[in-house]
Amino acid sequence: MQAFETIEVDSLKVACDGGRGPLGHPRVFLNMGDKHQVECPYCSRLYVLKAGAKVSGGH
């Protein structure tokens, strides 16, 4: 299945709420891990780490 929407981000950790205000979904925090991408289990948005983004090992 193809992702609903692909969003490029600068961080390995992202928060997704569906982006539709009251029509969205509960906010979930997602960690990309080693794949450098993660799909939201609620809305199927695909978050992808931008090429050249600096990845830190901090908190």
PDB file with one MODEL, atoms N, CA, C and O in Angstrom:
MODEL        1
ATOM      1  N   MET A   1       0.833  -1.174   0.000  1.00  0.00           N
ATOM      2  CA  MET A   1       0.000   0.000   0.000  1.00  0.00           C
ATOM      3  C   MET A   1       0.884   1.245   0.000  1.00  0.00           C
ATOM      4  O   MET A   1       1.864   1.308   0.742  1.00  0.00           O
ATOM      5  N   GLN A   2       0.552   2.216  -0.808  1.00  0.00           N
ATOM      6  CA  GLN A   2       1.322   3.440  -0.902  1.00  0.00           C
ATOM      7  C   GLN A   2       0.937   4.395   0.227  1.00  0.00           C
ATOM      8  O   GLN A   2      -0.227   4.465   0.619  1.00  0.00           O
ATOM      9  N   ALA A   3       1.928   5.133   0.748  1.00  0.00           N
ATOM     10  CA  ALA A   3       1.684   6.080   1.831  1.00  0.00           C
ATOM     11  C   ALA A   3       0.745   7.193   1.373  1.00  0.00           C
ATOM     12  O   ALA A   3       0.754   7.581   0.205  1.00  0.00           O
ATOM     13  N   PHE A   4      -0.060   7.699   2.293  1.00  0.00           N
ATOM     14  CA  PHE A   4      -1.008   8.776   2.039  1.00  0.00           C
ATOM     15  C   PHE A   4      -0.278  10.049   1.628  1.00  0.00           C
ATOM     16  O   PHE A   4      -0.678  10.725   0.680  1.00  0.00           O
ATOM     17  N   GLU A   5       0.787  10.368   2.340  1.00  0.00           N
ATOM     18  CA  GLU A   5       1.542  11.594   2.118  1.00  0.00           C
ATOM     19  C   GLU A   5       2.964  11.348   2.613  1.00  0.00           C
ATOM     20  O   GLU A   5       3.149  10.680   3.630  1.00  0.00           O
ATOM     21  N   THR A   6       3.971  11.873   1.919  1.00  0.00           N
ATOM     22  CA  THR A   6       5.352  11.752   2.354  1.00  0.00           C
ATOM     23  C   THR A   6       5.838  13.104   2.824  1.00  0.00           C
ATOM     24  O   THR A   6       5.706  14.105   2.120  1.00  0.00           O
ATOM     25  N   ILE A   7       6.409  13.128   4.035  1.00  0.00           N
ATOM     26  CA  ILE A   7       6.894  14.366   4.636  1.00  0.00           C
ATOM     27  C   ILE A   7       8.367  14.193   4.978  1.00  0.00           C
ATOM     28  O   ILE A   7       8.734  13.259   5.691  1.00  0.00           O
ATOM     29  N   GLU A   8       9.221  15.097   4.468  1.00  0.00           N
ATOM     30  CA  GLU A   8      10.640  15.068   4.787  1.00  0.00           C
ATOM     31  C   GLU A   8      10.875  15.870   6.055  1.00  0.00           C
ATOM     32  O   GLU A   8      10.354  16.975   6.203  1.00  0.00           O
ATOM     33  N   VAL A   9      11.668  15.306   6.983  1.00  0.00           N
ATOM     34  CA  VAL A   9      11.924  15.937   8.276  1.00  0.00           C
ATOM     35  C   VAL A   9      13.423  15.934   8.572  1.00  0.00           C
ATOM     36  O   VAL A   9      14.194  15.236   7.914  1.00  0.00           O
ATOM     37  N   ASP A  10      13.827  16.730   9.577  1.00  0.00           N
ATOM     38  CA  ASP A  10      15.227  16.859   9.966  1.00  0.00           C
ATOM     39  C   ASP A  10      15.593  16.055  11.201  1.00  0.00           C
ATOM     40  O   ASP A  10      16.735  16.127  11.654  1.00  0.00           O
ATOM     41  N   SER A  11      14.667  15.294  11.758  1.00  0.00           N
ATOM     42  CA  SER A  11      14.893  14.579  13.000  1.00  0.00           C
ATOM     43  C   SER A  11      14.426  13.129  12.878  1.00  0.00           C
ATOM     44  O   SER A  11      13.496  12.828  12.130  1.00  0.00           O
ATOM     45  N   LEU A  12      15.082  12.235  13.621  1.00  0.00           N
ATOM     46  CA  LEU A  12      14.683  10.830  13.623  1.00  0.00           C
ATOM     47  C   LEU A  12      13.416  10.590  14.441  1.00  0.00           C
ATOM     48  O   LEU A  12      12.795   9.534  14.323  1.00  0.00           O
ATOM     49  N   LYS A  13      13.028  11.560  15.268  1.00  0.00           N
ATOM     50  CA  LYS A  13      11.816  11.449  16.083  1.00  0.00           C
ATOM     51  C   LYS A  13      10.814  12.478  15.590  1.00  0.00           C
ATOM     52  O   LYS A  13      11.140  13.656  15.443  1.00  0.00           O
ATOM     53  N   VAL A  14       9.596  12.029  15.335  1.00  0.00           N
ATOM     54  CA  VAL A  14       8.547  12.917  14.841  1.00  0.00           C
ATOM     55  C   VAL A  14       7.261  12.705  15.636  1.00  0.00           C
ATOM     56  O   VAL A  14       7.067  11.663  16.264  1.00  0.00           O
ATOM     57  N   ALA A  15       6.390  13.708  15.598  1.00  0.00           N
ATOM     58  CA  ALA A  15       5.066  13.604  16.216  1.00  0.00           C
ATOM     59  C   ALA A  15       4.037  13.791  15.108  1.00  0.00           C
ATOM     60  O   ALA A  15       4.175  14.688  14.276  1.00  0.00           O
ATOM     61  N   CYS A  16       3.016  12.957  15.093  1.00  0.00           N
ATOM     62  CA  CYS A  16       1.976  13.046  14.075  1.00  0.00           C
ATOM     63  C   CYS A  16       0.617  13.100  14.764  1.00  0.00           C
ATOM     64  O   CYS A  16       0.341  12.330  15.684  1.00  0.00           O
ATOM     65  N   ASP A  17      -0.236  14.033  14.299  1.00  0.00           N
ATOM     66  CA  ASP A  17      -1.594  14.125  14.827  1.00  0.00           C
ATOM     67  C   ASP A  17      -2.625  14.103  13.703  1.00  0.00           C
ATOM     68  O   ASP A  17      -3.792  14.432  13.917  1.00  0.00           O
ATOM     69  N   GLY A  18      -2.199  13.722  12.528  1.00  0.00           N
ATOM     70  CA  GLY A  18      -3.107  13.660  11.389  1.00  0.00           C
ATOM     71  C   GLY A  18      -3.234  14.973  10.649  1.00  0.00           C
ATOM     72  O   GLY A  18      -3.700  14.994   9.510  1.00  0.00           O
ATOM     73  N   GLY A  19      -2.827  16.075  11.273  1.00  0.00           N
ATOM     74  CA  GLY A  19      -2.792  17.365  10.617  1.00  0.00           C
ATOM     75  C   GLY A  19      -4.129  17.994  10.276  1.00  0.00           C
ATOM     76  O   GLY A  19      -4.164  18.940   9.489  1.00  0.00           O
ATOM     77  N   ARG A  20      -5.213  17.520  10.823  1.00  0.00           N
ATOM     78  CA  ARG A  20      -6.526  18.066  10.466  1.00  0.00           C
ATOM     79  C   ARG A  20      -7.261  18.628  11.673  1.00  0.00           C
ATOM     80  O   ARG A  20      -8.492  18.650  11.696  1.00  0.00           O
ATOM     81  N   GLY A  21      -6.524  19.078  12.666  1.00  0.00           N
ATOM     82  CA  GLY A  21      -7.175  19.620  13.866  1.00  0.00           C
ATOM     83  C   GLY A  21      -8.088  18.599  14.497  1.00  0.00           C
ATOM     84  O   GLY A  21      -7.651  17.481  14.772  1.00  0.00           O
ATOM     85  N   PRO A  22      -9.350  18.943  14.741  1.00  0.00           N
ATOM     86  CA  PRO A  22     -10.261  18.008  15.391  1.00  0.00           C
ATOM     87  C   PRO A  22     -10.590  16.782  14.526  1.00  0.00           C
ATOM     88  O   PRO A  22     -11.115  15.794  15.039  1.00  0.00           O
ATOM     89  N   LEU A  23     -10.294  16.832  13.248  1.00  0.00           N
ATOM     90  CA  LEU A  23     -10.558  15.683  12.377  1.00  0.00           C
ATOM     91  C   LEU A  23      -9.351  14.762  12.248  1.00  0.00           C
ATOM     92  O   LEU A  23      -9.402  13.772  11.518  1.00  0.00           O
ATOM     93  N   GLY A  24      -8.268  15.076  12.951  1.00  0.00           N
ATOM     94  CA  GLY A  24      -7.053  14.268  12.903  1.00  0.00           C
ATOM     95  C   GLY A  24      -7.179  13.025  13.780  1.00  0.00           C
ATOM     96  O   GLY A  24      -8.240  12.405  13.853  1.00  0.00           O
ATOM     97  N   HIS A  25      -6.088  12.677  14.437  1.00  0.00           N
ATOM     98  CA  HIS A  25      -6.068  11.523  15.335  1.00  0.00           C
ATOM     99  C   HIS A  25      -5.236  11.876  16.550  1.00  0.00           C
ATOM    100  O   HIS A  25      -4.593  12.926  16.562  1.00  0.00           O
ATOM    101  N   PRO A  26      -5.225  11.023  17.588  1.00  0.00           N
ATOM    102  CA  PRO A  26      -4.400  11.312  18.763  1.00  0.00           C
ATOM    103  C   PRO A  26      -2.937  11.480  18.348  1.00  0.00           C
ATOM    104  O   PRO A  26      -2.456  10.785  17.454  1.00  0.00           O
ATOM    105  N   ARG A  27      -2.238  12.403  19.001  1.00  0.00           N
ATOM    106  CA  ARG A  27      -0.822  12.626  18.687  1.00  0.00           C
ATOM    107  C   ARG A  27      -0.015  11.407  19.096  1.00  0.00           C
ATOM    108  O   ARG A  27      -0.119  10.926  20.224  1.00  0.00           O
ATOM    109  N   VAL A  28       0.784  10.920  18.172  1.00  0.00           N
ATOM    110  CA  VAL A  28       1.683   9.799  18.435  1.00  0.00           C
ATOM    111  C   VAL A  28       3.103  10.246  18.130  1.00  0.00           C
ATOM    112  O   VAL A  28       3.333  11.036  17.215  1.00  0.00           O
ATOM    113  N   PHE A  29       4.049   9.736  18.901  1.00  0.00           N
ATOM    114  CA  PHE A  29       5.452  10.032  18.695  1.00  0.00           C
ATOM    115  C   PHE A  29       6.096   8.808  18.067  1.00  0.00           C
ATOM    116  O   PHE A  29       5.979   7.695  18.579  1.00  0.00           O
ATOM    117  N   LEU A  30       6.776   9.029  16.955  1.00  0.00           N
ATOM    118  CA  LEU A  30       7.337   7.933  16.171  1.00  0.00           C
ATOM    119  C   LEU A  30       8.848   8.079  16.064  1.00  0.00           C
ATOM    120  O   LEU A  30       9.360   9.190  15.927  1.00  0.00           O
ATOM    121  N   ASN A  31       9.561   6.954  16.127  1.00  0.00           N
ATOM    122  CA  ASN A  31      11.010   6.939  16.016  1.00  0.00           C
ATOM    123  C   ASN A  31      11.390   6.193  14.745  1.00  0.00           C
ATOM    124  O   ASN A  31      10.968   5.054  14.545  1.00  0.00           O
ATOM    125  N   MET A  32      12.181   6.823  13.888  1.00  0.00           N
ATOM    126  CA  MET A  32      12.551   6.227  12.604  1.00  0.00           C
ATOM    127  C   MET A  32      13.531   5.068  12.728  1.00  0.00           C
ATOM    128  O   MET A  32      13.529   4.163  11.895  1.00  0.00           O
ATOM    129  N   GLY A  33      14.364   5.089  13.755  1.00  0.00           N
ATOM    130  CA  GLY A  33      15.353   4.033  13.901  1.00  0.00           C
ATOM    131  C   GLY A  33      16.371   4.050  12.766  1.00  0.00           C
ATOM    132  O   GLY A  33      16.671   5.109  12.216  1.00  0.00           O
ATOM    133  N   ASP A  34      16.893   2.900  12.418  1.00  0.00           N
ATOM    134  CA  ASP A  34      17.936   2.787  11.398  1.00  0.00           C
ATOM    135  C   ASP A  34      17.417   2.923   9.969  1.00  0.00           C
ATOM    136  O   ASP A  34      18.198   3.150   9.045  1.00  0.00           O
ATOM    137  N   LYS A  35      16.119   2.787   9.782  1.00  0.00           N
ATOM    138  CA  LYS A  35      15.550   2.851   8.429  1.00  0.00           C
ATOM    139  C   LYS A  35      15.482   4.273   7.887  1.00  0.00           C
ATOM    140  O   LYS A  35      15.396   4.478   6.676  1.00  0.00           O
ATOM    141  N   HIS A  36      15.521   5.270   8.800  1.00  0.00           N
ATOM    142  CA  HIS A  36      15.418   6.686   8.431  1.00  0.00           C
ATOM    143  C   HIS A  36      14.082   7.013   7.765  1.00  0.00           C
ATOM    144  O   HIS A  36      13.980   7.951   6.975  1.00  0.00           O
ATOM    145  N   GLN A  37      13.068   6.227   8.098  1.00  0.00           N
ATOM    146  CA  GLN A  37      11.697   6.516   7.688  1.00  0.00           C
ATOM    147  C   GLN A  37      10.748   5.753   8.597  1.00  0.00           C
ATOM    148  O   GLN A  37      11.099   4.709   9.147  1.00  0.00           O
ATOM    149  N   VAL A  38       9.536   6.287   8.748  1.00  0.00           N
ATOM    150  CA  VAL A  38       8.534   5.632   9.571  1.00  0.00           C
ATOM    151  C   VAL A  38       7.153   6.041   9.065  1.00  0.00           C
ATOM    152  O   VAL A  38       6.952   7.177   8.635  1.00  0.00           O
ATOM    153  N   GLU A  39       6.210   5.111   9.120  1.00  0.00           N
ATOM    154  CA  GLU A  39       4.842   5.384   8.686  1.00  0.00           C
ATOM    155  C   GLU A  39       3.931   5.473   9.907  1.00  0.00           C
ATOM    156  O   GLU A  39       4.005   4.640  10.810  1.00  0.00           O
ATOM    157  N   CYS A  40       3.075   6.488   9.926  1.00  0.00           N
ATOM    158  CA  CYS A  40       2.124   6.654  11.032  1.00  0.00           C
ATOM    159  C   CYS A  40       1.091   5.525  10.964  1.00  0.00           C
ATOM    160  O   CYS A  40       0.498   5.288   9.911  1.00  0.00           O
ATOM    161  N   PRO A  41       0.876   4.830  12.086  1.00  0.00           N
ATOM    162  CA  PRO A  41      -0.102   3.732  12.077  1.00  0.00           C
ATOM    163  C   PRO A  41      -1.552   4.202  11.970  1.00  0.00           C
ATOM    164  O   PRO A  41      -2.430   3.404  11.642  1.00  0.00           O
ATOM    165  N   TYR A  42      -1.817   5.475  12.239  1.00  0.00           N
ATOM    166  CA  TYR A  42      -3.184   6.003  12.153  1.00  0.00           C
ATOM    167  C   TYR A  42      -3.536   6.493  10.756  1.00  0.00           C
ATOM    168  O   TYR A  42      -4.554   6.093  10.189  1.00  0.00           O
ATOM    169  N   CYS A  43      -2.679   7.374  10.191  1.00  0.00           N
ATOM    170  CA  CYS A  43      -3.053   8.052   8.946  1.00  0.00           C
ATOM    171  C   CYS A  43      -2.193   7.672   7.744  1.00  0.00           C
ATOM    172  O   CYS A  43      -2.428   8.169   6.643  1.00  0.00           O
ATOM    173  N   SER A  44      -1.214   6.814   7.931  1.00  0.00           N
ATOM    174  CA  SER A  44      -0.342   6.316   6.865  1.00  0.00           C
ATOM    175  C   SER A  44       0.583   7.377   6.275  1.00  0.00           C
ATOM    176  O   SER A  44       1.157   7.156   5.208  1.00  0.00           O
ATOM    177  N   ARG A  45       0.743   8.521   6.937  1.00  0.00           N
ATOM    178  CA  ARG A  45       1.751   9.479   6.476  1.00  0.00           C
ATOM    179  C   ARG A  45       3.119   8.833   6.625  1.00  0.00           C
ATOM    180  O   ARG A  45       3.392   8.155   7.615  1.00  0.00           O
ATOM    181  N   LEU A  46       3.971   9.048   5.640  1.00  0.00           N
ATOM    182  CA  LEU A  46       5.321   8.511   5.677  1.00  0.00           C
ATOM    183  C   LEU A  46       6.280   9.653   5.978  1.00  0.00           C
ATOM    184  O   LEU A  46       6.347  10.630   5.232  1.00  0.00           O
ATOM    185  N   TYR A  47       7.015   9.528   7.065  1.00  0.00           N
ATOM    186  CA  TYR A  47       8.024  10.515   7.442  1.00  0.00           C
ATOM    187  C   TYR A  47       9.383   9.973   7.027  1.00  0.00           C
ATOM    188  O   TYR A  47       9.751   8.853   7.380  1.00  0.00           O
ATOM    189  N   VAL A  48      10.129  10.787   6.268  1.00  0.00           N
ATOM    190  CA  VAL A  48      11.433  10.385   5.727  1.00  0.00           C
ATOM    191  C   VAL A  48      12.464  11.417   6.147  1.00  0.00           C
ATOM    192  O   VAL A  48      12.209  12.619   6.074  1.00  0.00           O
ATOM    193  N   LEU A  49      13.630  10.954   6.588  1.00  0.00           N
ATOM    194  CA  LEU A  49      14.706  11.853   6.961  1.00  0.00           C
ATOM    195  C   LEU A  49      15.254  12.529   5.714  1.00  0.00           C
ATOM    196  O   LEU A  49      15.559  11.860   4.726  1.00  0.00           O
ATOM    197  N   LYS A  50      15.382  13.860   5.755  1.00  0.00           N
ATOM    198  CA  LYS A  50      15.909  14.611   4.619  1.00  0.00           C
ATOM    199  C   LYS A  50      17.341  14.193   4.329  1.00  0.00           C
ATOM    200  O   LYS A  50      18.103  13.890   5.247  1.00  0.00           O
ATOM    201  N   ALA A  51      17.705  14.178   3.052  1.00  0.00           N
ATOM    202  CA  ALA A  51      19.080  13.877   2.659  1.00  0.00           C
ATOM    203  C   ALA A  51      20.000  14.936   3.253  1.00  0.00           C
ATOM    204  O   ALA A  51      19.719  16.131   3.158  1.00  0.00           O
ATOM    205  N   GLY A  52      21.080  14.509   3.856  1.00  0.00           N
ATOM    206  CA  GLY A  52      22.047  15.429   4.439  1.00  0.00           C
ATOM    207  C   GLY A  52      21.709  15.921   5.825  1.00  0.00           C
ATOM    208  O   GLY A  52      22.454  16.726   6.385  1.00  0.00           O
ATOM    209  N   ALA A  53      20.601  15.462   6.402  1.00  0.00           N
ATOM    210  CA  ALA A  53      20.219  15.896   7.748  1.00  0.00           C
ATOM    211  C   ALA A  53      21.220  15.351   8.763  1.00  0.00           C
ATOM    212  O   ALA A  53      21.664  14.207   8.662  1.00  0.00           O
ATOM    213  N   LYS A  54      21.568  16.185   9.738  1.00  0.00           N
ATOM    214  CA  LYS A  54      22.498  15.777  10.796  1.00  0.00           C
ATOM    215  C   LYS A  54      21.739  14.961  11.828  1.00  0.00           C
ATOM    216  O   LYS A  54      20.746  15.424  12.389  1.00  0.00           O
ATOM    217  N   VAL A  55      22.208  13.746  12.077  1.00  0.00           N
ATOM    218  CA  VAL A  55      21.566  12.860  13.039  1.00  0.00           C
ATOM    219  C   VAL A  55      22.441  12.809  14.279  1.00  0.00           C
ATOM    220  O   VAL A  55      23.600  12.398  14.213  1.00  0.00           O
ATOM    221  N   SER A  56      21.880  13.230  15.422  1.00  0.00           N
ATOM    222  CA  SER A  56      22.646  13.206  16.662  1.00  0.00           C
ATOM    223  C   SER A  56      22.182  12.049  17.523  1.00  0.00           C
ATOM    224  O   SER A  56      21.067  11.550  17.368  1.00  0.00           O
ATOM    225  N   GLY A  57      23.037  11.633  18.420  1.00  0.00           N
ATOM    226  CA  GLY A  57      22.708  10.536  19.318  1.00  0.00           C
ATOM    227  C   GLY A  57      22.206  10.999  20.663  1.00  0.00           C
ATOM    228  O   GLY A  57      22.048  10.187  21.575  1.00  0.00           O
ATOM    229  N   GLY A  58      21.946  12.316  20.814  1.00  0.00           N
ATOM    230  CA  GLY A  58      21.499  12.881  22.086  1.00  0.00           C
ATOM    231  C   GLY A  58      20.049  12.596  22.372  1.00  0.00           C
ATOM    232  O   GLY A  58      19.383  11.882  21.622  1.00  0.00           O
ATOM    233  N   HIS A  59      19.559  13.157  23.465  1.00  0.00           N
ATOM    234  CA  HIS A  59      18.172  12.950  23.894  1.00  0.00           C
ATOM    235  C   HIS A  59      17.216  13.754  23.075  1.00  0.00           C
ATOM    236  O   HIS A  59      16.008  13.697  23.303  1.00  0.00           O
TER     237      HIS A  59
ENDMDL
END
